[in-house]
């Protein structure tokens, strides 16, 4: 593993334990059970765009509320919600790779292989760039998938 990646993982681990503790939810939702901070999962998956949804177009799937930009997006989601769910419950993909849950910036994402992955972004860390710098998406997903099996066992 590259030195910069290792330092970033240590920083992520330090941030998670000192500032946030370990999140005990399997989905990244707020107190209103709104997913993706109100951004449309259909926009991510079908358009490759981060678009804020509207209250007029919303659906609930497994107790979680999703917002959309149009009635057409809502209908697409309602037909096949599993297709539109974010990787790792909407938590930062790089954080899951590192073994911790972080709330991502909804504008930092990658769409690949029919999935979209969200990433933490702040003054200290650009997790999307760390992911891209690795240049091995499949390896990162493989490790993150293994970590997610443990991390997702916590309940909403």
Residue frames as a rotation matrix with the C-alpha (Angstrom) as fourth column:
UNK 1
0.586 0.811 0.000 0.00
0.811 -0.586 0.000 0.00
0.000 0.000 -1.000 0.00
UNK 2
-0.011 -0.588 0.809 1.32
0.479 -0.713 -0.512 3.45
0.878 0.382 0.289 -0.83
UNK 3
-0.734 -0.375 -0.567 2.51
0.672 -0.273 -0.689 5.63
0.104 -0.886 0.452 2.03
UNK 4
-0.888 0.422 0.181 0.03
-0.415 -0.906 0.077 8.41
0.196 -0.006 0.981 1.23
UNK 5
-0.027 0.908 -0.418 -2.85
-0.301 0.391 0.870 5.94
0.953 0.149 0.262 1.20
UNK 6
-0.146 -0.094 -0.985 -1.75
0.763 0.623 -0.172 4.49
0.630 -0.776 -0.020 4.53
UNK 7
-0.955 -0.218 -0.202 -1.55
0.297 -0.746 -0.596 7.97
-0.021 -0.629 0.777 6.06
UNK 8
-0.591 0.801 0.091 -5.01
-0.620 -0.524 0.584 8.76
0.516 0.289 0.807 4.74
UNK 9
0.080 0.608 -0.790 -6.41
0.171 0.772 0.612 5.56
0.982 -0.184 -0.042 6.23
UNK 10
-0.498 -0.333 -0.801 -4.88
0.831 0.081 -0.550 6.44
0.248 -0.939 0.237 9.59
UNK 11
-0.978 0.187 0.088 -6.37
-0.199 -0.968 -0.153 9.93
0.057 -0.168 0.984 9.34
UNK 12
-0.231 0.947 -0.224 -9.78
-0.465 0.094 0.880 8.46
0.854 0.308 0.418 8.52
UNK 13
0.007 0.194 -0.981 -9.57
0.617 0.771 0.156 6.07
0.787 -0.606 -0.114 11.46
UNK 14
-0.799 -0.381 -0.465 -8.55
0.601 -0.469 -0.648 8.90
0.029 -0.797 0.604 13.78
UNK 15
-0.799 0.573 0.181 -11.37
-0.504 -0.803 0.318 11.12
0.328 0.163 0.931 12.60
UNK 16
-0.064 0.861 -0.505 -13.93
-0.161 0.491 0.856 8.35
0.985 0.137 0.107 13.02
UNK 17
-0.013 0.064 -0.998 -13.02
0.824 0.566 0.026 7.48
0.566 -0.822 -0.060 16.58
UNK 18
-0.778 -0.384 -0.497 -12.21
0.617 -0.615 -0.491 10.94
-0.117 -0.689 0.715 17.92
UNK 19
-0.913 0.394 -0.109 -14.95
-0.405 -0.908 0.106 13.00
-0.057 0.141 0.988 16.30
UNK 20
-0.250 0.884 -0.394 -17.77
-0.822 0.021 0.569 10.76
0.512 0.467 0.721 15.22
UNK 21
-0.260 0.143 0.955 -17.53
-0.596 0.754 -0.275 7.48
-0.760 -0.641 -0.111 17.09
UNK 22
-0.987 -0.043 0.155 -18.81
0.085 0.675 0.733 4.51
-0.136 0.736 -0.663 15.13
UNK 23
-0.435 0.873 -0.223 -22.10
-0.896 -0.395 0.203 5.07
0.089 0.288 0.953 13.36
UNK 24
-0.744 0.161 0.649 -24.58
-0.197 0.874 -0.444 2.37
-0.639 -0.458 -0.618 14.37
UNK 25
0.356 0.915 -0.190 -26.83
-0.458 -0.007 -0.889 2.57
-0.815 0.404 0.416 11.30
UNK 26
-0.168 -0.355 0.920 -26.75
0.580 0.719 0.383 0.44
-0.797 0.598 0.085 8.16
UNK 27
0.210 0.256 0.944 -27.99
0.926 -0.361 -0.108 3.36
0.313 0.897 -0.313 6.04
UNK 28
-0.812 -0.530 -0.244 -26.75
0.572 -0.807 -0.149 6.93
-0.118 -0.261 0.958 5.94
UNK 29
0.022 0.897 0.441 -29.96
0.669 -0.341 0.660 8.76
0.743 0.280 -0.608 6.79
UNK 30
-0.747 -0.181 0.640 -30.83
-0.269 -0.798 -0.540 11.80
0.608 -0.575 0.547 8.84
UNK 31
-0.910 0.385 0.157 -33.36
-0.076 0.217 -0.973 11.89
-0.409 -0.897 -0.168 11.69
UNK 32
-0.033 0.929 -0.367 -36.17
-0.797 -0.246 -0.551 12.17
-0.603 0.275 0.749 9.14
UNK 33
0.089 -0.058 0.994 -35.08
0.234 0.971 0.036 8.93
-0.968 0.230 0.100 7.44
UNK 34
0.909 0.146 -0.391 -34.16
-0.303 -0.414 -0.858 10.90
-0.288 0.898 -0.332 4.31
UNK 35
0.447 -0.749 0.489 -31.50
0.680 0.640 0.359 9.19
-0.581 0.172 0.795 2.22
UNK 36
-0.078 -0.634 0.769 -28.71
0.990 -0.138 -0.014 10.85
0.115 0.761 0.639 0.25
UNK 37
-0.640 -0.133 -0.757 -29.31
0.444 -0.868 -0.223 14.21
-0.627 -0.479 0.614 1.95
UNK 38
0.234 0.891 -0.390 -32.28
-0.015 -0.398 -0.917 14.61
-0.972 0.220 -0.080 -0.37
UNK 39
-0.431 -0.437 -0.789 -30.38
-0.799 -0.221 0.559 13.97
-0.419 0.872 -0.254 -3.61
UNK 40
0.585 0.777 -0.231 -31.99
-0.778 0.457 -0.431 11.79
-0.230 0.432 0.872 -6.26
UNK 41
-0.050 -0.592 0.804 -30.68
-0.198 0.795 0.573 8.21
-0.979 -0.131 -0.158 -6.52
UNK 42
0.613 0.331 0.718 -32.00
0.604 0.390 -0.695 8.06
-0.510 0.859 0.039 -10.10
UNK 43
0.931 -0.329 -0.158 -29.94
-0.364 -0.806 -0.467 11.10
0.027 0.493 -0.870 -11.07
UNK 44
0.085 -0.938 0.335 -26.79
-0.767 0.153 0.624 9.40
-0.637 -0.309 -0.706 -9.79
UNK 45
-0.143 -0.149 0.978 -27.49
0.098 0.982 0.164 6.04
-0.985 0.119 -0.126 -11.40
UNK 46
0.431 0.461 0.776 -29.08
0.758 0.281 -0.588 7.02
-0.489 0.842 -0.228 -14.72
UNK 47
0.953 0.025 0.301 -27.66
0.199 -0.801 -0.565 10.48
0.227 0.598 -0.769 -15.44
UNK 48
0.069 -0.974 -0.217 -24.34
0.931 0.141 -0.338 10.48
0.359 -0.178 0.916 -13.59
UNK 49
-0.294 -0.070 0.953 -25.39
-0.012 -0.997 -0.077 13.72
0.956 -0.034 0.292 -11.92
UNK 50
-0.695 0.143 -0.705 -25.84
0.717 0.056 -0.695 14.89
-0.060 -0.988 -0.141 -8.34
UNK 51
-0.575 0.598 0.559 -29.26
-0.079 -0.720 0.689 16.53
0.814 0.352 0.462 -8.36
UNK 52
-0.933 0.315 0.174 -31.27
-0.216 -0.103 -0.971 17.58
-0.288 -0.943 0.164 -5.34
UNK 53
-0.634 0.772 0.044 -34.70
0.673 0.523 0.523 15.98
0.381 0.362 -0.851 -5.34
UNK 54
-0.649 0.528 0.548 -37.97
-0.488 -0.841 0.233 17.73
0.584 -0.116 0.803 -4.62
UNK 55
-0.805 0.377 0.458 -40.48
-0.353 0.316 -0.881 17.07
-0.476 -0.871 -0.121 -1.86
UNK 56
0.110 0.914 -0.391 -43.21
-0.920 -0.055 -0.388 16.67
-0.376 0.403 0.834 -4.48
UNK 57
0.546 -0.017 -0.838 -41.51
-0.546 0.751 -0.371 13.54
0.636 0.660 0.401 -5.82
UNK 58
-0.418 -0.690 0.592 -40.62
-0.906 0.263 -0.333 11.10
0.074 -0.675 -0.734 -3.07
UNK 59
0.433 0.465 -0.772 -40.87
-0.330 0.879 0.344 7.41
0.839 0.106 0.534 -2.33
UNK 60
0.182 -0.351 0.919 -40.30
-0.956 0.155 0.248 5.31
-0.229 -0.924 -0.307 0.74
UNK 61
0.436 -0.145 -0.888 -38.40
-0.340 0.887 -0.312 2.05
0.833 0.438 0.337 0.44
UNK 62
0.118 -0.321 -0.940 -37.80
0.686 0.710 -0.157 -0.12
0.718 -0.626 0.304 3.51
UNK 63
0.589 0.282 -0.758 -38.61
0.792 -0.390 0.470 2.85
-0.164 -0.877 -0.453 5.76
UNK 64
-0.403 -0.792 -0.458 -36.15
0.540 -0.610 0.580 5.20
-0.739 -0.013 0.674 4.04
UNK 65
0.681 0.690 -0.246 -37.32
0.289 -0.561 -0.776 8.25
-0.673 0.457 -0.581 2.09
UNK 66
-0.483 -0.769 0.418 -35.84
0.718 -0.074 0.692 9.06
-0.502 0.635 0.588 -1.32
UNK 67
0.322 0.528 -0.786 -36.41
-0.046 -0.820 -0.570 12.29
-0.946 0.220 -0.240 -3.27
UNK 68
-0.167 -0.280 0.945 -36.44
0.894 0.360 0.265 12.69
-0.415 0.890 0.190 -7.05
UNK 69
-0.843 -0.234 -0.485 -36.35
0.046 -0.929 0.368 15.51
-0.536 0.288 0.794 -9.58
UNK 70
-0.555 0.669 -0.494 -39.48
-0.806 -0.285 0.519 14.41
0.207 0.686 0.698 -11.47
UNK 71
0.379 0.789 0.483 -42.44
-0.787 0.549 -0.280 12.05
-0.487 -0.274 0.829 -11.53
UNK 72
0.714 -0.179 -0.677 -40.57
-0.454 0.618 -0.642 10.00
0.533 0.766 0.360 -14.18
UNK 73
-0.412 -0.911 0.009 -37.62
-0.541 0.237 -0.807 9.47
0.733 -0.338 -0.590 -11.83
UNK 74
-0.360 0.365 0.859 -39.95
-0.867 0.209 -0.452 8.46
-0.345 -0.907 0.241 -9.02
UNK 75
0.721 0.683 -0.117 -41.66
-0.666 0.637 -0.389 5.94
-0.191 0.359 0.914 -11.32
UNK 76
0.299 -0.707 -0.641 -38.29
-0.436 0.496 -0.751 4.47
0.849 0.503 -0.160 -12.36
UNK 77
-0.672 -0.556 0.490 -37.30
-0.657 0.143 -0.740 4.06
0.341 -0.819 -0.461 -8.72
UNK 78
-0.041 0.761 0.647 -40.66
-0.878 0.281 -0.386 2.57
-0.476 -0.584 0.657 -7.73
UNK 79
0.728 0.290 -0.621 -40.36
-0.618 0.670 -0.412 -0.06
0.297 0.684 0.667 -10.51
UNK 80
0.587 -0.626 -0.514 -36.93
0.475 0.780 -0.408 -1.28
0.656 -0.005 0.754 -9.35
UNK 81
0.921 -0.164 0.353 -35.72
-0.351 -0.742 0.571 0.39
0.168 -0.650 -0.741 -6.13
UNK 82
0.693 -0.692 0.204 -32.82
0.318 0.547 0.774 -2.02
-0.647 -0.472 0.599 -5.59
UNK 83
0.383 -0.529 0.757 -31.24
0.894 0.005 -0.448 -0.82
0.233 0.849 0.475 -8.83
UNK 84
0.384 -0.109 0.917 -31.02
0.165 -0.969 -0.185 2.72
0.908 0.223 -0.354 -7.46
UNK 85
0.984 -0.030 -0.176 -29.79
0.173 -0.088 0.981 2.15
-0.045 -0.996 -0.081 -3.92
UNK 86
0.552 -0.830 0.074 -26.37
-0.745 -0.531 -0.404 3.64
0.375 0.168 -0.912 -3.18
UNK 87
0.145 -0.628 -0.764 -23.36
0.217 0.774 -0.595 1.43
0.965 -0.079 0.249 -2.52
UNK 88
-0.628 -0.522 -0.576 -22.69
0.588 0.166 -0.792 0.85
0.509 -0.836 0.203 1.18
UNK 89
0.074 0.795 -0.602 -25.95
0.994 -0.107 -0.020 2.36
-0.080 -0.597 -0.799 2.39
UNK 90
0.748 0.200 0.633 -24.89
0.388 -0.906 -0.172 5.79
0.539 0.374 -0.755 1.13
UNK 91
0.768 -0.578 -0.275 -21.83
0.096 -0.322 0.942 6.02
-0.633 -0.750 -0.192 3.36
UNK 92
0.416 -0.722 -0.553 -18.42
-0.878 -0.477 -0.038 7.08
-0.236 0.501 -0.833 2.01
UNK 93
0.940 -0.042 -0.337 -17.07
-0.122 0.884 -0.451 4.21
0.317 0.465 0.826 -0.11
UNK 94
0.032 -0.999 -0.041 -13.47
-0.173 0.035 -0.984 4.96
0.984 0.039 -0.172 0.82
UNK 95
-0.215 -0.017 0.976 -14.43
-0.961 -0.173 -0.215 5.01
0.173 -0.985 0.021 4.49
UNK 96
0.803 0.526 0.280 -16.03
-0.556 0.831 0.032 1.59
-0.216 -0.181 0.959 4.13
UNK 97
0.634 -0.674 -0.378 -12.83
0.024 0.506 -0.862 0.42
0.773 0.538 0.337 2.41
UNK 98
-0.369 -0.817 0.443 -10.92
-0.410 -0.285 -0.867 1.76
0.834 -0.501 -0.229 5.44
UNK 99
-0.532 0.200 -0.823 -13.36
0.589 0.785 -0.190 0.05
0.608 -0.586 -0.536 7.83
UNK 100
-0.707 0.307 -0.637 -15.40
0.445 -0.507 -0.738 3.02
-0.549 -0.806 0.222 9.08
UNK 101
0.102 0.842 0.530 -18.61
0.992 -0.129 0.014 4.88
0.080 0.524 -0.848 8.22
UNK 102
-0.734 -0.296 -0.611 -18.50
0.344 -0.938 0.042 8.52
-0.586 -0.179 0.790 7.15
UNK 103
0.452 0.888 -0.084 -21.19
0.452 -0.309 -0.837 10.81
-0.769 0.340 -0.541 5.83
UNK 104
-0.350 -0.651 0.674 -20.24
0.901 -0.038 0.431 11.76
-0.255 0.758 0.600 2.27
UNK 105
-0.528 0.195 -0.826 -20.54
-0.337 -0.941 -0.007 14.97
-0.779 0.275 0.563 0.31
UNK 106
0.315 0.751 0.580 -23.43
0.245 0.526 -0.814 14.25
-0.917 0.399 -0.018 -2.10
UNK 107
0.837 -0.041 -0.545 -21.55
-0.490 -0.499 -0.715 16.01
-0.243 0.866 -0.438 -4.90
UNK 108
-0.268 -0.957 -0.111 -18.55
-0.956 0.250 0.153 13.67
-0.118 0.148 -0.982 -4.63
UNK 109
0.426 0.477 0.769 -19.38
-0.331 0.873 -0.358 10.37
-0.842 -0.102 0.530 -6.32
UNK 110
-0.721 -0.535 -0.440 -18.33
-0.648 0.295 0.703 7.88
-0.246 0.792 -0.559 -8.96
UNK 111
0.518 0.840 0.161 -20.70
-0.655 0.510 -0.558 5.84
-0.551 0.184 0.814 -11.11
UNK 112
-0.461 -0.707 -0.536 -19.25
-0.881 0.436 0.183 2.54
0.104 0.556 -0.824 -12.31
UNK 113
-0.930 0.029 -0.366 -20.55
-0.028 0.988 0.149 -0.92
0.366 0.149 -0.918 -13.22
UNK 114
-0.145 0.986 -0.079 -24.18
0.264 0.115 0.958 0.05
0.954 0.118 -0.277 -12.56
UNK 115
0.362 0.211 -0.908 -23.48
0.929 -0.006 0.369 1.36
0.072 -0.978 -0.198 -9.05
UNK 116
0.349 -0.342 0.873 -22.71
-0.018 -0.933 -0.359 4.73
0.937 0.109 -0.332 -7.61
UNK 117
0.117 -0.509 -0.853 -20.26
0.952 0.302 -0.049 5.33
0.283 -0.806 0.520 -4.80
UNK 118
0.828 0.222 0.515 -20.31
0.079 -0.956 0.284 8.42
0.555 -0.194 -0.809 -2.59
UNK 119
-0.012 -0.953 -0.303 -17.29
0.794 0.175 -0.582 10.01
0.607 -0.247 0.755 -0.91
UNK 120
0.556 0.005 -0.831 -16.33
0.697 -0.548 0.463 12.16
-0.453 -0.837 -0.308 2.05
UNK 121
-0.048 -0.608 0.792 -14.96
0.737 -0.557 -0.383 15.57
0.674 0.565 0.475 1.16
UNK 122
0.898 0.256 -0.359 -13.81
0.430 -0.687 0.586 18.28
-0.097 -0.680 -0.727 3.53
UNK 123
0.785 -0.619 0.025 -10.84
-0.604 -0.774 -0.192 20.58
0.138 0.136 -0.981 4.12
UNK 124
0.108 -0.765 0.634 -8.76
-0.743 0.362 0.563 17.68
-0.661 -0.532 -0.529 5.39
UNK 125
-0.620 -0.286 0.731 -9.63
0.009 0.929 0.371 14.90
-0.785 0.237 -0.573 2.98
UNK 126
0.023 0.587 -0.809 -10.88
-0.984 -0.131 -0.123 14.22
-0.178 0.799 0.575 -0.53
UNK 127
-0.141 -0.057 0.988 -11.81
-0.323 0.946 0.008 10.54
-0.936 -0.318 -0.152 -0.32
UNK 128
0.884 0.452 0.122 -12.92
-0.009 0.276 -0.961 10.42
-0.468 0.848 0.247 -3.96
UNK 129
0.587 -0.736 -0.337 -9.44
-0.746 -0.329 -0.579 11.45
0.315 0.591 -0.743 -5.05
UNK 130
-0.264 -0.657 0.706 -7.87
-0.838 0.518 0.169 8.82
-0.477 -0.547 -0.688 -2.78
UNK 131
0.361 0.505 0.784 -10.09
-0.023 0.845 -0.534 6.19
-0.932 0.174 0.317 -4.40
UNK 132
0.990 0.057 -0.131 -9.15
-0.125 -0.098 -0.987 7.35
-0.069 0.994 -0.090 -7.90
UNK 133
0.305 -0.952 -0.016 -5.45
-0.951 -0.304 -0.058 7.55
0.050 0.033 -0.998 -7.04
UNK 134
0.007 -0.260 0.966 -5.43
-0.459 0.857 0.234 3.84
-0.888 -0.445 -0.114 -6.23
UNK 135
-0.196 -0.026 -0.980 -6.30
-0.980 -0.011 0.197 3.08
-0.016 1.000 -0.024 -9.87
UNK 136
-0.906 -0.015 -0.423 -7.77
-0.066 0.992 0.105 -0.28
0.418 0.123 -0.900 -8.89
UNK 137
-0.303 0.892 0.335 -11.52
-0.894 -0.388 0.224 0.11
0.330 -0.232 0.915 -8.49
UNK 138
0.386 0.507 -0.771 -12.16
-0.300 0.859 0.415 -3.64
0.872 0.071 0.484 -8.36
UNK 139
-0.422 -0.605 -0.676 -9.69
0.508 0.460 -0.728 -4.19
0.751 -0.650 0.113 -5.50
UNK 140
-0.924 0.100 0.370 -11.15
-0.322 -0.726 -0.607 -1.28
0.208 -0.680 0.703 -3.53
UNK 141
0.014 0.999 -0.041 -14.69
-0.882 0.032 0.471 -2.58
0.472 0.029 0.881 -4.04
UNK 142
0.159 -0.005 -0.987 -13.66
0.085 0.996 0.009 -6.10
0.984 -0.086 0.158 -3.05
UNK 143
-0.772 -0.495 -0.399 -12.19
0.452 0.014 -0.892 -4.92
0.447 -0.869 0.213 0.27
UNK 144
-0.781 0.535 0.321 -15.06
-0.613 -0.755 -0.233 -2.48
0.118 -0.379 0.918 0.88
UNK 145
0.118 0.854 -0.506 -17.61
-0.589 0.471 0.657 -5.25
0.799 0.220 0.559 0.20
UNK 146
-0.155 -0.253 -0.955 -15.94
0.518 0.802 -0.297 -7.44
0.841 -0.541 0.007 2.83
UNK 147
-0.969 -0.229 -0.093 -15.88
0.204 -0.530 -0.823 -4.60
0.140 -0.816 0.560 5.35
UNK 148
-0.532 0.833 0.155 -19.51
-0.748 -0.547 0.376 -3.71
0.398 0.084 0.914 4.57
UNK 149
-0.016 0.515 -0.857 -20.62
0.095 0.854 0.512 -7.21
0.995 -0.073 -0.062 5.55
UNK 150
-0.443 -0.200 -0.874 -19.53
0.860 0.180 -0.477 -6.36
0.253 -0.963 0.092 9.12
UNK 151
-0.989 -0.046 -0.143 -20.37
0.089 -0.947 -0.308 -2.65
-0.121 -0.317 0.941 9.14
UNK 152
-0.552 0.833 -0.044 -23.88
-0.545 -0.320 0.775 -3.13
0.632 0.452 0.630 7.77
UNK 153
-0.402 0.386 -0.831 -24.85
0.541 0.832 0.124 -5.54
0.739 -0.400 -0.543 10.54
UNK 154
-0.899 0.140 -0.415 -25.66
0.283 -0.537 -0.794 -2.58
-0.335 -0.832 0.443 12.76
UNK 155
-0.173 0.952 0.251 -29.27
0.985 0.174 0.017 -1.50
-0.028 0.250 -0.968 12.77
UNK 156
-0.418 0.161 0.894 -30.98
0.286 -0.910 0.298 1.76
0.862 0.381 0.335 11.82
